[in-house]
Amino acid sequence: MMFLLTGRVPEPQSERIASHLLSRQSPDGSWPSYFGGPGDLSVSVQAYFALKLAGLKPGQPGMRTAREFIRRAGGIEGVNTITRIWLALFGQVSWEEVPTIPPELILLPSWAPLNIYEFASWSRATIVALMAIIALRPVSPVPASASLQDISIGGNGKSPGESRPSPSRRGWEAVFLRLDRLLKAWEASPLKPLRRSALRKIEEWILAHQEEDGSWGGILLPWVYSLIALKSLGRPAQDPVIRKSLLGLESFFIEEKGGLWLQPATSPVWDTAWSVIALRESGLPADHPALRRAAGWLMKQEIRRQGDWSVKNPRTPPGCWAFEFVNRFYPDLDDTAIVPRALLRVRLDGPEEERKQEAIRRAAAWVRAMQCKDGGWAAFDRDNNRRILSHVPYGDFMTPLDPASPDVTAHVLELLCELGNGSPAVSAGIRYLRRRQEPDGAWYGRWGVNYLYGTGLSLAALAAAGEQPEEVWIQKALAWLEACQNPDGGWGESCHSYDEPSLRGQGPSTASQSAWALLGLRVSTSNRKSASLRLQRGIDYLVASQRSDGQWLEQEYTGTGFPRAFYLRYDLYRLYFPLLALARCGNAPSDLSEPERLMSRIPPGQRVLLVSHCLRKSSGCQAVQGKWGLECRHCTQTCAVHRLSEAARRRGYKGVCIAPGGSMALSYVRRTQPRGIVAVACRKELEQGMQAVSAAAASSAVRPAVLAIPLTKDGCVDTEVDVPRALQTIELGGTPNV
């Protein structure tokens, strides 16, 4: 990037970057696209070229083996399209070898089939910049010593890239190939009346989409190409927009002992939200200062302005979160599903608590409005699935579409179920997951590697939605997870499963992937002995592999950017997901008290929940008195009465009684004759009342199991209870929502 903009790279930086690249080289001379993976031709060509630009000579260590690997793998002629563009910028391949994207596409209205808003957000921001770059064909010459002629296998005196073989293509790929030839003929023609208007519109679009930190979309790919596009359009390196962008780019550099490298993205919102959930469920108090600071920071990150998503969804008010520190235009469904769940677990005071509730309400409305027509949820947009675009030439690296996926759908379902609303949306989401289940029972993972991610998340979401683990399709998924467990008790899956689906669920055990499997497998530990045993082995694996400093080591890449092309390692996945799995699996039958074990064996349809009415919020409560206690109107999403009663309803409890006193609770038990009773009340009422309740039920054929949850703050009004603990008790035999 610095070479393109200024014609040189600062020597200290180039040396440290070269050091990092050499430290990541495989013994066969290649560079993989993920840890432990096979050599990747395009990645290896990029690394080899970068080392040449840094001044390394062909005979230096690593260069000869790299050159030999590249030539064996197909030479410069075999690289993917995005690498070919990069090399054309330096004159190493001809621009004729790059697929054409006419800049006039920017002028198409949003209802046109091939308009820019039919592309995925990451593709859109990149393709808009590429339209200008490919039309203007800039070239930044490099020294002869950096030429890539030595890795071309074309021969016959042709320049690198000219001898690239034309692959055999069919269907839409063949159509796009023929279209590209027509477009190139048109490019050679002087008849392009809209070209100037199109380039001006592209520049305006790029400038309008720059973020406060100088980035575009908060990720490296559109960021780099937007900078190149602006320079190609005539802006000098000293232009304030470019200087701001380069300054922001510097913050993405990571300095390590092995050298200097540039991270492709940051994930502070995602990491903070998951960390809050893991810490809270591990026992950190809801009002702990660290959690309250994290919640305050997350609330400040809420996006309250329209972004690109509003083109297809113009009437929906914003109330959403993005992945990065700054990314106003591209909030995503994953973060907007997870952040409210984190906020629900933190107790704030006064106005801050009300602000929190309002943010959660906005998020719930936004995710419901972003549901796709097929019932699922995509990452950034609604119904971004025009299949013809999946065959564009750039699809060999940069996934052009953003259709609904099981993993994002699972996260949104858990949020809606936890809030106890959106039943039509939840039902549609469940139907979507049922349709997308693979024949062997697994689910595909779009944003995590791979079927372990999709399956673990889907099972947890289905449990939260009240789907019974005894159902055949869920048993099939559980059996698949069990079969994938490694001899060491953990689970692992290679990124190669995207290329070879037969390898799904196979690979060395990792902490994060084992955690995902455990979170899914625990769905049926109360009624599936094999699942319980494998769950315990998985817990043992995490405990045994944890280091003395509390961390887990994980070099493997378990995050997915673009399947089959680009993968990520989230450095905190190895911490908060195992922590969360251990916290939740603490309710595995082998770890339960005897009363809890008994309750976990009772089907939810044969249990009742008794809740003291003093838990309700006295201010603004809209509950009305019914025959069997108060009838909750669910007026406040964070009210403990709402959350507990909704959890029991979702689990399929026989009934819920919000009782003003022990006598009504006693009458309710006599009427319903449950096999299990979960009671939430003050200690005095529990001591005096539960014996009477049990005695009243003793005349039934089976004496009911009784679990008592005492209030943490007594009194006659506005009392409190440890909601996560109460929810975990309600969810015994299933997956707790909190």
Order of alpha helices (4+ residues) and beta strands (2+ residues): alpha-alpha-alpha-alpha-alpha-alpha-alpha-alpha-alpha-alpha-beta-beta-alpha-alpha-alpha-alpha-alpha-alpha-alpha-alpha-alpha-alpha-beta-beta-alpha-alpha-beta-beta-beta-alpha-beta-alpha-beta-alpha-beta-alpha
